Amino acid sequence: MSEFSLDLNEDQLQIQKWVHDFAENVVRPVAHEWDEREETPWPVIEEVAKVGLYSLDFMANAFGDPTGITLPMVMEEMCWGDA
């Protein structure tokens, strides 16, 4: 049995950087505006889909991660962008 760890592996670190950069460059600049308007940010959601974060392949891989860390890490980075 392997030891439990919350350390990210190399793939997870790459995904974290990719999602963080996306959140920083696409989500964060417009998050306040969409919050003020109290509307769903469809243009941002379309960008999320274009880069593959909203795809079945990405979600299947994230859900299939045996560490269980990838999907929460992605959500944390996206929420950081929306903060």
HTML snippet that shows the backbone in 3Dmol.js (N, CA, C, O; Angstrom):
<script src="https://3Dmol.org/build/3Dmol-min.js"></script>
<div id="view" style="width:600px;height:400px;position:relative"></div>
<script>
const pdb = `
ATOM      1  N   MET A   1       0.850  -1.172   0.000  1.00  0.00           N
ATOM      2  CA  MET A   1       0.000   0.000   0.000  1.00  0.00           C
ATOM      3  C   MET A   1       0.900   1.242   0.000  1.00  0.00           C
ATOM      4  O   MET A   1       1.875   1.321   0.748  1.00  0.00           O
ATOM      5  N   SER A   2       0.558   2.185  -0.837  1.00  0.00           N
ATOM      6  CA  SER A   2       1.367   3.407  -0.889  1.00  0.00           C
ATOM      7  C   SER A   2       0.952   4.370   0.218  1.00  0.00           C
ATOM      8  O   SER A   2      -0.176   4.340   0.710  1.00  0.00           O
ATOM      9  N   GLU A   3       1.877   5.204   0.582  1.00  0.00           N
ATOM     10  CA  GLU A   3       1.648   6.175   1.640  1.00  0.00           C
ATOM     11  C   GLU A   3       0.805   7.336   1.116  1.00  0.00           C
ATOM     12  O   GLU A   3       1.011   7.791  -0.009  1.00  0.00           O
ATOM     13  N   PHE A   4      -0.129   7.810   1.909  1.00  0.00           N
ATOM     14  CA  PHE A   4      -0.979   8.938   1.525  1.00  0.00           C
ATOM     15  C   PHE A   4      -0.158  10.220   1.491  1.00  0.00           C
ATOM     16  O   PHE A   4       0.640  10.492   2.387  1.00  0.00           O
ATOM     17  N   SER A   5      -0.373  10.995   0.441  1.00  0.00           N
ATOM     18  CA  SER A   5       0.350  12.252   0.308  1.00  0.00           C
ATOM     19  C   SER A   5      -0.510  13.260  -0.437  1.00  0.00           C
ATOM     20  O   SER A   5      -1.226  12.907  -1.375  1.00  0.00           O
ATOM     21  N   LEU A   6      -0.434  14.498  -0.022  1.00  0.00           N
ATOM     22  CA  LEU A   6      -1.111  15.578  -0.732  1.00  0.00           C
ATOM     23  C   LEU A   6      -0.160  16.323  -1.665  1.00  0.00           C
ATOM     24  O   LEU A   6      -0.532  17.336  -2.257  1.00  0.00           O
ATOM     25  N   ASP A   7       1.057  15.823  -1.793  1.00  0.00           N
ATOM     26  CA  ASP A   7       2.014  16.426  -2.722  1.00  0.00           C
ATOM     27  C   ASP A   7       1.558  16.166  -4.152  1.00  0.00           C
ATOM     28  O   ASP A   7       1.124  15.063  -4.485  1.00  0.00           O
ATOM     29  N   LEU A   8       1.663  17.195  -4.997  1.00  0.00           N
ATOM     30  CA  LEU A   8       1.281  17.044  -6.392  1.00  0.00           C
ATOM     31  C   LEU A   8       2.404  16.370  -7.167  1.00  0.00           C
ATOM     32  O   LEU A   8       3.582  16.653  -6.949  1.00  0.00           O
ATOM     33  N   ASN A   9       2.020  15.465  -8.085  1.00  0.00           N
ATOM     34  CA  ASN A   9       3.028  14.852  -8.948  1.00  0.00           C
ATOM     35  C   ASN A   9       3.311  15.796 -10.120  1.00  0.00           C
ATOM     36  O   ASN A   9       2.694  16.856 -10.228  1.00  0.00           O
ATOM     37  N   GLU A  10       4.234  15.414 -10.989  1.00  0.00           N
ATOM     38  CA  GLU A  10       4.643  16.300 -12.092  1.00  0.00           C
ATOM     39  C   GLU A  10       3.473  16.653 -13.003  1.00  0.00           C
ATOM     40  O   GLU A  10       3.326  17.811 -13.396  1.00  0.00           O
ATOM     41  N   ASP A  11       2.637  15.669 -13.346  1.00  0.00           N
ATOM     42  CA  ASP A  11       1.475  15.945 -14.198  1.00  0.00           C
ATOM     43  C   ASP A  11       0.525  16.930 -13.522  1.00  0.00           C
ATOM     44  O   ASP A  11       0.025  17.858 -14.156  1.00  0.00           O
ATOM     45  N   GLN A  12       0.285  16.721 -12.244  1.00  0.00           N
ATOM     46  CA  GLN A  12      -0.611  17.614 -11.510  1.00  0.00           C
ATOM     47  C   GLN A  12      -0.038  19.019 -11.410  1.00  0.00           C
ATOM     48  O   GLN A  12      -0.780  19.999 -11.495  1.00  0.00           O
ATOM     49  N   LEU A  13       1.262  19.127 -11.233  1.00  0.00           N
ATOM     50  CA  LEU A  13       1.892  20.451 -11.184  1.00  0.00           C
ATOM     51  C   LEU A  13       1.741  21.173 -12.515  1.00  0.00           C
ATOM     52  O   LEU A  13       1.512  22.383 -12.539  1.00  0.00           O
ATOM     53  N   GLN A  14       1.866  20.448 -13.624  1.00  0.00           N
ATOM     54  CA  GLN A  14       1.677  21.060 -14.941  1.00  0.00           C
ATOM     55  C   GLN A  14       0.236  21.509 -15.133  1.00  0.00           C
ATOM     56  O   GLN A  14      -0.019  22.606 -15.629  1.00  0.00           O
ATOM     57  N   ILE A  15      -0.703  20.658 -14.738  1.00  0.00           N
ATOM     58  CA  ILE A  15      -2.119  21.011 -14.849  1.00  0.00           C
ATOM     59  C   ILE A  15      -2.418  22.213 -13.966  1.00  0.00           C
ATOM     60  O   ILE A  15      -3.126  23.130 -14.383  1.00  0.00           O
ATOM     61  N   GLN A  16      -1.884  22.214 -12.751  1.00  0.00           N
ATOM     62  CA  GLN A  16      -2.111  23.339 -11.841  1.00  0.00           C
ATOM     63  C   GLN A  16      -1.622  24.644 -12.455  1.00  0.00           C
ATOM     64  O   GLN A  16      -2.327  25.652 -12.403  1.00  0.00           O
ATOM     65  N   LYS A  17      -0.442  24.639 -13.027  1.00  0.00           N
ATOM     66  CA  LYS A  17       0.101  25.850 -13.648  1.00  0.00           C
ATOM     67  C   LYS A  17      -0.763  26.285 -14.825  1.00  0.00           C
ATOM     68  O   LYS A  17      -1.068  27.469 -14.969  1.00  0.00           O
ATOM     69  N   TRP A  18      -1.156  25.334 -15.665  1.00  0.00           N
ATOM     70  CA  TRP A  18      -1.990  25.622 -16.831  1.00  0.00           C
ATOM     71  C   TRP A  18      -3.318  26.258 -16.403  1.00  0.00           C
ATOM     72  O   TRP A  18      -3.732  27.277 -16.956  1.00  0.00           O
ATOM     73  N   VAL A  19      -3.979  25.649 -15.417  1.00  0.00           N
ATOM     74  CA  VAL A  19      -5.269  26.165 -14.957  1.00  0.00           C
ATOM     75  C   VAL A  19      -5.084  27.501 -14.244  1.00  0.00           C
ATOM     76  O   VAL A  19      -5.892  28.413 -14.423  1.00  0.00           O
ATOM     77  N   HIS A  20      -4.043  27.626 -13.448  1.00  0.00           N
ATOM     78  CA  HIS A  20      -3.790  28.892 -12.756  1.00  0.00           C
ATOM     79  C   HIS A  20      -3.559  30.015 -13.768  1.00  0.00           C
ATOM     80  O   HIS A  20      -4.110  31.106 -13.625  1.00  0.00           O
ATOM     81  N   ASP A  21      -2.750  29.748 -14.782  1.00  0.00           N
ATOM     82  CA  ASP A  21      -2.502  30.759 -15.814  1.00  0.00           C
ATOM     83  C   ASP A  21      -3.793  31.139 -16.527  1.00  0.00           C
ATOM     84  O   ASP A  21      -4.033  32.317 -16.794  1.00  0.00           O
ATOM     85  N   PHE A  22      -4.623  30.150 -16.835  1.00  0.00           N
ATOM     86  CA  PHE A  22      -5.913  30.424 -17.471  1.00  0.00           C
ATOM     87  C   PHE A  22      -6.779  31.284 -16.559  1.00  0.00           C
ATOM     88  O   PHE A  22      -7.353  32.281 -16.997  1.00  0.00           O
ATOM     89  N   ALA A  23      -6.872  30.897 -15.296  1.00  0.00           N
ATOM     90  CA  ALA A  23      -7.688  31.654 -14.345  1.00  0.00           C
ATOM     91  C   ALA A  23      -7.174  33.078 -14.188  1.00  0.00           C
ATOM     92  O   ALA A  23      -7.959  34.021 -14.093  1.00  0.00           O
ATOM     93  N   GLU A  24      -5.862  33.230 -14.162  1.00  0.00           N
ATOM     94  CA  GLU A  24      -5.260  34.554 -13.999  1.00  0.00           C
ATOM     95  C   GLU A  24      -5.490  35.444 -15.219  1.00  0.00           C
ATOM     96  O   GLU A  24      -5.748  36.640 -15.079  1.00  0.00           O
ATOM     97  N   ASN A  25      -5.398  34.866 -16.405  1.00  0.00           N
ATOM     98  CA  ASN A  25      -5.464  35.655 -17.628  1.00  0.00           C
ATOM     99  C   ASN A  25      -6.857  35.798 -18.225  1.00  0.00           C
ATOM    100  O   ASN A  25      -7.124  36.764 -18.941  1.00  0.00           O
ATOM    101  N   VAL A  26      -7.749  34.851 -17.942  1.00  0.00           N
ATOM    102  CA  VAL A  26      -9.078  34.872 -18.557  1.00  0.00           C
ATOM    103  C   VAL A  26     -10.180  35.142 -17.532  1.00  0.00           C
ATOM    104  O   VAL A  26     -11.049  35.982 -17.766  1.00  0.00           O
ATOM    105  N   VAL A  27     -10.150  34.448 -16.414  1.00  0.00           N
ATOM    106  CA  VAL A  27     -11.238  34.552 -15.435  1.00  0.00           C
ATOM    107  C   VAL A  27     -11.104  35.801 -14.569  1.00  0.00           C
ATOM    108  O   VAL A  27     -12.036  36.599 -14.471  1.00  0.00           O
ATOM    109  N   ARG A  28      -9.955  35.962 -13.950  1.00  0.00           N
ATOM    110  CA  ARG A  28      -9.763  37.044 -12.976  1.00  0.00           C
ATOM    111  C   ARG A  28     -10.035  38.437 -13.547  1.00  0.00           C
ATOM    112  O   ARG A  28     -10.660  39.244 -12.859  1.00  0.00           O
ATOM    113  N   PRO A  29      -9.600  38.760 -14.767  1.00  0.00           N
ATOM    114  CA  PRO A  29      -9.822  40.119 -15.267  1.00  0.00           C
ATOM    115  C   PRO A  29     -11.295  40.510 -15.411  1.00  0.00           C
ATOM    116  O   PRO A  29     -11.623  41.696 -15.382  1.00  0.00           O
ATOM    117  N   VAL A  30     -12.184  39.526 -15.565  1.00  0.00           N
ATOM    118  CA  VAL A  30     -13.601  39.851 -15.780  1.00  0.00           C
ATOM    119  C   VAL A  30     -14.508  39.378 -14.651  1.00  0.00           C
ATOM    120  O   VAL A  30     -15.714  39.624 -14.689  1.00  0.00           O
ATOM    121  N   ALA A  31     -13.954  38.706 -13.653  1.00  0.00           N
ATOM    122  CA  ALA A  31     -14.775  38.113 -12.591  1.00  0.00           C
ATOM    123  C   ALA A  31     -15.602  39.153 -11.852  1.00  0.00           C
ATOM    124  O   ALA A  31     -16.790  38.940 -11.611  1.00  0.00           O
ATOM    125  N   HIS A  32     -14.998  40.262 -11.494  1.00  0.00           N
ATOM    126  CA  HIS A  32     -15.726  41.285 -10.735  1.00  0.00           C
ATOM    127  C   HIS A  32     -16.906  41.826 -11.542  1.00  0.00           C
ATOM    128  O   HIS A  32     -17.999  42.021 -11.010  1.00  0.00           O
ATOM    129  N   GLU A  33     -16.671  42.064 -12.825  1.00  0.00           N
ATOM    130  CA  GLU A  33     -17.742  42.583 -13.689  1.00  0.00           C
ATOM    131  C   GLU A  33     -18.934  41.623 -13.732  1.00  0.00           C
ATOM    132  O   GLU A  33     -20.082  42.049 -13.610  1.00  0.00           O
ATOM    133  N   TRP A  34     -18.658  40.330 -13.907  1.00  0.00           N
ATOM    134  CA  TRP A  34     -19.745  39.357 -13.966  1.00  0.00           C
ATOM    135  C   TRP A  34     -20.439  39.223 -12.612  1.00  0.00           C
ATOM    136  O   TRP A  34     -21.654  39.034 -12.559  1.00  0.00           O
ATOM    137  N   ASP A  35     -19.690  39.318 -11.526  1.00  0.00           N
ATOM    138  CA  ASP A  35     -20.300  39.280 -10.196  1.00  0.00           C
ATOM    139  C   ASP A  35     -21.230  40.469 -10.001  1.00  0.00           C
ATOM    140  O   ASP A  35     -22.342  40.320  -9.495  1.00  0.00           O
ATOM    141  N   GLU A  36     -20.775  41.640 -10.401  1.00  0.00           N
ATOM    142  CA  GLU A  36     -21.596  42.849 -10.264  1.00  0.00           C
ATOM    143  C   GLU A  36     -22.878  42.740 -11.082  1.00  0.00           C
ATOM    144  O   GLU A  36     -23.941  43.172 -10.636  1.00  0.00           O
ATOM    145  N   ARG A  37     -22.780  42.169 -12.263  1.00  0.00           N
ATOM    146  CA  ARG A  37     -23.946  42.035 -13.140  1.00  0.00           C
ATOM    147  C   ARG A  37     -24.859  40.894 -12.709  1.00  0.00           C
ATOM    148  O   ARG A  37     -25.998  40.800 -13.165  1.00  0.00           O
ATOM    149  N   GLU A  38     -24.360  40.026 -11.828  1.00  0.00           N
ATOM    150  CA  GLU A  38     -25.106  38.854 -11.362  1.00  0.00           C
ATOM    151  C   GLU A  38     -25.621  38.024 -12.535  1.00  0.00           C
ATOM    152  O   GLU A  38     -26.781  37.614 -12.575  1.00  0.00           O
ATOM    153  N   GLU A  39     -24.720  37.793 -13.483  1.00  0.00           N
ATOM    154  CA  GLU A  39     -25.047  37.012 -14.669  1.00  0.00           C
ATOM    155  C   GLU A  39     -24.050  35.864 -14.825  1.00  0.00           C
ATOM    156  O   GLU A  39     -22.941  35.905 -14.291  1.00  0.00           O
ATOM    157  N   THR A  40     -24.461  34.862 -15.554  1.00  0.00           N
ATOM    158  CA  THR A  40     -23.567  33.756 -15.868  1.00  0.00           C
ATOM    159  C   THR A  40     -22.562  34.225 -16.914  1.00  0.00           C
ATOM    160  O   THR A  40     -22.960  34.781 -17.937  1.00  0.00           O
ATOM    161  N   PRO A  41     -21.284  34.016 -16.682  1.00  0.00           N
ATOM    162  CA  PRO A  41     -20.250  34.494 -17.609  1.00  0.00           C
ATOM    163  C   PRO A  41     -20.060  33.548 -18.805  1.00  0.00           C
ATOM    164  O   PRO A  41     -19.035  32.874 -18.907  1.00  0.00           O
ATOM    165  N   TRP A  42     -21.034  33.501 -19.695  1.00  0.00           N
ATOM    166  CA  TRP A  42     -20.980  32.572 -20.824  1.00  0.00           C
ATOM    167  C   TRP A  42     -19.715  32.706 -21.662  1.00  0.00           C
ATOM    168  O   TRP A  42     -19.175  31.683 -22.083  1.00  0.00           O
ATOM    169  N   PRO A  43     -19.211  33.910 -21.928  1.00  0.00           N
ATOM    170  CA  PRO A  43     -17.956  33.988 -22.696  1.00  0.00           C
ATOM    171  C   PRO A  43     -16.788  33.277 -21.992  1.00  0.00           C
ATOM    172  O   PRO A  43     -15.943  32.668 -22.649  1.00  0.00           O
ATOM    173  N   VAL A  44     -16.747  33.356 -20.677  1.00  0.00           N
ATOM    174  CA  VAL A  44     -15.689  32.669 -19.926  1.00  0.00           C
ATOM    175  C   VAL A  44     -15.896  31.156 -20.013  1.00  0.00           C
ATOM    176  O   VAL A  44     -14.937  30.407 -20.198  1.00  0.00           O
ATOM    177  N   ILE A  45     -17.121  30.716 -19.881  1.00  0.00           N
ATOM    178  CA  ILE A  45     -17.416  29.285 -19.976  1.00  0.00           C
ATOM    179  C   ILE A  45     -17.048  28.758 -21.360  1.00  0.00           C
ATOM    180  O   ILE A  45     -16.538  27.644 -21.487  1.00  0.00           O
ATOM    181  N   GLU A  46     -17.303  29.552 -22.395  1.00  0.00           N
ATOM    182  CA  GLU A  46     -16.913  29.153 -23.751  1.00  0.00           C
ATOM    183  C   GLU A  46     -15.393  29.028 -23.867  1.00  0.00           C
ATOM    184  O   GLU A  46     -14.895  28.117 -24.529  1.00  0.00           O
ATOM    185  N   GLU A  47     -14.661  29.932 -23.231  1.00  0.00           N
ATOM    186  CA  GLU A  47     -13.192  29.845 -23.242  1.00  0.00           C
ATOM    187  C   GLU A  47     -12.715  28.612 -22.482  1.00  0.00           C
ATOM    188  O   GLU A  47     -11.763  27.953 -22.898  1.00  0.00           O
ATOM    189  N   VAL A  48     -13.371  28.303 -21.376  1.00  0.00           N
ATOM    190  CA  VAL A  48     -13.037  27.097 -20.610  1.00  0.00           C
ATOM    191  C   VAL A  48     -13.208  25.866 -21.503  1.00  0.00           C
ATOM    192  O   VAL A  48     -12.368  24.966 -21.501  1.00  0.00           O
ATOM    193  N   ALA A  49     -14.296  25.839 -22.258  1.00  0.00           N
ATOM    194  CA  ALA A  49     -14.537  24.712 -23.164  1.00  0.00           C
ATOM    195  C   ALA A  49     -13.493  24.666 -24.276  1.00  0.00           C
ATOM    196  O   ALA A  49     -13.024  23.586 -24.637  1.00  0.00           O
ATOM    197  N   LYS A  50     -13.128  25.814 -24.819  1.00  0.00           N
ATOM    198  CA  LYS A  50     -12.150  25.858 -25.914  1.00  0.00           C
ATOM    199  C   LYS A  50     -10.800  25.289 -25.506  1.00  0.00           C
ATOM    200  O   LYS A  50     -10.155  24.601 -26.297  1.00  0.00           O
ATOM    201  N   VAL A  51     -10.369  25.564 -24.290  1.00  0.00           N
ATOM    202  CA  VAL A  51      -9.054  25.072 -23.857  1.00  0.00           C
ATOM    203  C   VAL A  51      -9.109  23.637 -23.330  1.00  0.00           C
ATOM    204  O   VAL A  51      -8.070  23.053 -23.022  1.00  0.00           O
ATOM    205  N   GLY A  52     -10.299  23.073 -23.226  1.00  0.00           N
ATOM    206  CA  GLY A  52     -10.424  21.670 -22.849  1.00  0.00           C
ATOM    207  C   GLY A  52     -10.735  21.387 -21.400  1.00  0.00           C
ATOM    208  O   GLY A  52     -10.824  20.223 -21.010  1.00  0.00           O
ATOM    209  N   LEU A  53     -10.902  22.414 -20.590  1.00  0.00           N
ATOM    210  CA  LEU A  53     -11.203  22.187 -19.172  1.00  0.00           C
ATOM    211  C   LEU A  53     -12.641  21.733 -18.946  1.00  0.00           C
ATOM    212  O   LEU A  53     -12.981  21.252 -17.865  1.00  0.00           O
ATOM    213  N   TYR A  54     -13.473  21.884 -19.953  1.00  0.00           N
ATOM    214  CA  TYR A  54     -14.887  21.540 -19.843  1.00  0.00           C
ATOM    215  C   TYR A  54     -15.199  20.365 -20.769  1.00  0.00           C
ATOM    216  O   TYR A  54     -16.317  20.235 -21.265  1.00  0.00           O
ATOM    217  N   SER A  55     -14.202  19.514 -20.995  1.00  0.00           N
ATOM    218  CA  SER A  55     -14.383  18.393 -21.916  1.00  0.00           C
ATOM    219  C   SER A  55     -14.571  17.085 -21.149  1.00  0.00           C
ATOM    220  O   SER A  55     -14.160  16.954 -19.996  1.00  0.00           O
ATOM    221  N   LEU A  56     -15.194  16.137 -21.814  1.00  0.00           N
ATOM    222  CA  LEU A  56     -15.379  14.825 -21.195  1.00  0.00           C
ATOM    223  C   LEU A  56     -14.039  14.145 -20.927  1.00  0.00           C
ATOM    224  O   LEU A  56     -13.865  13.494 -19.897  1.00  0.00           O
ATOM    225  N   ASP A  57     -13.096  14.297 -21.851  1.00  0.00           N
ATOM    226  CA  ASP A  57     -11.778  13.683 -21.652  1.00  0.00           C
ATOM    227  C   ASP A  57     -11.091  14.219 -20.404  1.00  0.00           C
ATOM    228  O   ASP A  57     -10.558  13.455 -19.600  1.00  0.00           O
ATOM    229  N   PHE A  58     -11.109  15.539 -20.250  1.00  0.00           N
ATOM    230  CA  PHE A  58     -10.453  16.129 -19.087  1.00  0.00           C
ATOM    231  C   PHE A  58     -11.128  15.673 -17.797  1.00  0.00           C
ATOM    232  O   PHE A  58     -10.460  15.295 -16.835  1.00  0.00           O
ATOM    233  N   MET A  59     -12.451  15.713 -17.789  1.00  0.00           N
ATOM    234  CA  MET A  59     -13.177  15.315 -16.576  1.00  0.00           C
ATOM    235  C   MET A  59     -12.967  13.834 -16.263  1.00  0.00           C
ATOM    236  O   MET A  59     -12.797  13.463 -15.102  1.00  0.00           O
ATOM    237  N   ALA A  60     -12.979  12.989 -17.292  1.00  0.00           N
ATOM    238  CA  ALA A  60     -12.762  11.556 -17.070  1.00  0.00           C
ATOM    239  C   ALA A  60     -11.373  11.310 -16.484  1.00  0.00           C
ATOM    240  O   ALA A  60     -11.216  10.512 -15.560  1.00  0.00           O
ATOM    241  N   ASN A  61     -10.373  11.994 -17.022  1.00  0.00           N
ATOM    242  CA  ASN A  61      -9.018  11.842 -16.484  1.00  0.00           C
ATOM    243  C   ASN A  61      -8.917  12.373 -15.062  1.00  0.00           C
ATOM    244  O   ASN A  61      -8.260  11.767 -14.216  1.00  0.00           O
ATOM    245  N   ALA A  62      -9.562  13.496 -14.797  1.00  0.00           N
ATOM    246  CA  ALA A  62      -9.516  14.072 -13.453  1.00  0.00           C
ATOM    247  C   ALA A  62     -10.232  13.170 -12.447  1.00  0.00           C
ATOM    248  O   ALA A  62      -9.730  12.941 -11.346  1.00  0.00           O
ATOM    249  N   PHE A  63     -11.412  12.654 -12.830  1.00  0.00           N
ATOM    250  CA  PHE A  63     -12.140  11.759 -11.936  1.00  0.00           C
ATOM    251  C   PHE A  63     -11.408  10.433 -11.762  1.00  0.00           C
ATOM    252  O   PHE A  63     -11.511   9.795 -10.715  1.00  0.00           O
ATOM    253  N   GLY A  64     -10.668  10.020 -12.789  1.00  0.00           N
ATOM    254  CA  GLY A  64      -9.948   8.755 -12.729  1.00  0.00           C
ATOM    255  C   GLY A  64      -8.617   8.824 -12.004  1.00  0.00           C
ATOM    256  O   GLY A  64      -7.939   7.809 -11.851  1.00  0.00           O
ATOM    257  N   ASP A  65      -8.242   9.996 -11.563  1.00  0.00           N
ATOM    258  CA  ASP A  65      -6.975  10.169 -10.852  1.00  0.00           C
ATOM    259  C   ASP A  65      -7.013   9.383  -9.545  1.00  0.00           C
ATOM    260  O   ASP A  65      -7.849   9.663  -8.687  1.00  0.00           O
ATOM    261  N   PRO A  66      -6.128   8.411  -9.380  1.00  0.00           N
ATOM    262  CA  PRO A  66      -6.162   7.595  -8.163  1.00  0.00           C
ATOM    263  C   PRO A  66      -5.833   8.368  -6.887  1.00  0.00           C
ATOM    264  O   PRO A  66      -6.178   7.919  -5.794  1.00  0.00           O
ATOM    265  N   THR A  67      -5.175   9.520  -7.007  1.00  0.00           N
ATOM    266  CA  THR A  67      -4.866  10.298  -5.807  1.00  0.00           C
ATOM    267  C   THR A  67      -6.074  11.096  -5.331  1.00  0.00           C
ATOM    268  O   THR A  67      -6.149  11.473  -4.162  1.00  0.00           O
ATOM    269  N   GLY A  68      -7.017  11.354  -6.230  1.00  0.00           N
ATOM    270  CA  GLY A  68      -8.186  12.153  -5.867  1.00  0.00           C
ATOM    271  C   GLY A  68      -7.897  13.632  -5.706  1.00  0.00           C
ATOM    272  O   GLY A  68      -8.736  14.374  -5.195  1.00  0.00           O
ATOM    273  N   ILE A  69      -6.728  14.070  -6.132  1.00  0.00           N
ATOM    274  CA  ILE A  69      -6.316  15.458  -5.913  1.00  0.00           C
ATOM    275  C   ILE A  69      -6.550  16.353  -7.128  1.00  0.00           C
ATOM    276  O   ILE A  69      -6.784  17.551  -6.972  1.00  0.00           O
ATOM    277  N   THR A  70      -6.490  15.795  -8.326  1.00  0.00           N
ATOM    278  CA  THR A  70      -6.503  16.620  -9.535  1.00  0.00           C
ATOM    279  C   THR A  70      -7.750  17.487  -9.652  1.00  0.00           C
ATOM    280  O   THR A  70      -7.634  18.699  -9.832  1.00  0.00           O
ATOM    281  N   LEU A  71      -8.925  16.903  -9.554  1.00  0.00           N
ATOM    282  CA  LEU A  71     -10.149  17.688  -9.733  1.00  0.00           C
ATOM    283  C   LEU A  71     -10.306  18.777  -8.671  1.00  0.00           C
ATOM    284  O   LEU A  71     -10.602  19.916  -9.032  1.00  0.00           O
ATOM    285  N   PRO A  72     -10.122  18.485  -7.381  1.00  0.00           N
ATOM    286  CA  PRO A  72     -10.202  19.573  -6.397  1.00  0.00           C
ATOM    287  C   PRO A  72      -9.158  20.662  -6.637  1.00  0.00           C
ATOM    288  O   PRO A  72      -9.430  21.840  -6.406  1.00  0.00           O
ATOM    289  N   MET A  73      -7.975  20.281  -7.095  1.00  0.00           N
ATOM    290  CA  MET A  73      -6.934  21.270  -7.375  1.00  0.00           C
ATOM    291  C   MET A  73      -7.350  22.173  -8.526  1.00  0.00           C
ATOM    292  O   MET A  73      -7.137  23.385  -8.475  1.00  0.00           O
ATOM    293  N   VAL A  74      -7.941  21.593  -9.563  1.00  0.00           N
ATOM    294  CA  VAL A  74      -8.429  22.389 -10.695  1.00  0.00           C
ATOM    295  C   VAL A  74      -9.522  23.343 -10.228  1.00  0.00           C
ATOM    296  O   VAL A  74      -9.518  24.521 -10.587  1.00  0.00           O
ATOM    297  N   MET A  75     -10.446  22.841  -9.439  1.00  0.00           N
ATOM    298  CA  MET A  75     -11.534  23.688  -8.940  1.00  0.00           C
ATOM    299  C   MET A  75     -10.990  24.810  -8.053  1.00  0.00           C
ATOM    300  O   MET A  75     -11.474  25.941  -8.112  1.00  0.00           O
ATOM    301  N   GLU A  76      -9.995  24.502  -7.243  1.00  0.00           N
ATOM    302  CA  GLU A  76      -9.394  25.521  -6.386  1.00  0.00           C
ATOM    303  C   GLU A  76      -8.772  26.641  -7.221  1.00  0.00           C
ATOM    304  O   GLU A  76      -8.939  27.819  -6.905  1.00  0.00           O
ATOM    305  N   GLU A  77      -8.063  26.278  -8.278  1.00  0.00           N
ATOM    306  CA  GLU A  77      -7.437  27.294  -9.132  1.00  0.00           C
ATOM    307  C   GLU A  77      -8.487  28.138  -9.851  1.00  0.00           C
ATOM    308  O   GLU A  77      -8.334  29.355  -9.961  1.00  0.00           O
ATOM    309  N   MET A  78      -9.550  27.500 -10.339  1.00  0.00           N
ATOM    310  CA  MET A  78     -10.608  28.259 -11.015  1.00  0.00           C
ATOM    311  C   MET A  78     -11.319  29.183 -10.030  1.00  0.00           C
ATOM    312  O   MET A  78     -11.643  30.320 -10.372  1.00  0.00           O
ATOM    313  N   CYS A  79     -11.559  28.710  -8.826  1.00  0.00           N
ATOM    314  CA  CYS A  79     -12.190  29.564  -7.805  1.00  0.00           C
ATOM    315  C   CYS A  79     -11.272  30.711  -7.417  1.00  0.00           C
ATOM    316  O   CYS A  79     -11.743  31.817  -7.154  1.00  0.00           O
ATOM    317  N   TRP A  80      -9.965  30.463  -7.377  1.00  0.00           N
ATOM    318  CA  TRP A  80      -9.011  31.545  -7.114  1.00  0.00           C
ATOM    319  C   TRP A  80      -9.175  32.631  -8.171  1.00  0.00           C
ATOM    320  O   TRP A  80      -9.158  33.819  -7.849  1.00  0.00           O
ATOM    321  N   GLY A  81      -9.332  32.235  -9.418  1.00  0.00           N
ATOM    322  CA  GLY A  81      -9.499  33.210 -10.489  1.00  0.00           C
ATOM    323  C   GLY A  81     -10.774  34.010 -10.357  1.00  0.00           C
ATOM    324  O   GLY A  81     -10.845  35.155 -10.802  1.00  0.00           O
ATOM    325  N   ASP A  82     -11.775  33.413  -9.749  1.00  0.00           N
ATOM    326  CA  ASP A  82     -13.070  34.077  -9.608  1.00  0.00           C
ATOM    327  C   ASP A  82     -13.179  34.860  -8.307  1.00  0.00           C
ATOM    328  O   ASP A  82     -14.200  35.498  -8.052  1.00  0.00           O
ATOM    329  N   ALA A  83     -12.142  34.817  -7.486  1.00  0.00           N
ATOM    330  CA  ALA A  83     -12.208  35.489  -6.182  1.00  0.00           C
ATOM    331  C   ALA A  83     -12.051  36.989  -6.310  1.00  0.00           C
ATOM    332  O   ALA A  83     -12.083  37.701  -5.306  1.00  0.00           O
TER     333      ALA A  83
END
`;
const viewer = $3Dmol.createViewer("view");
viewer.addModel(pdb, "pdb");
viewer.setStyle({}, {cartoon: {color: "spectrum"}});
viewer.zoomTo();
viewer.render();
</script>
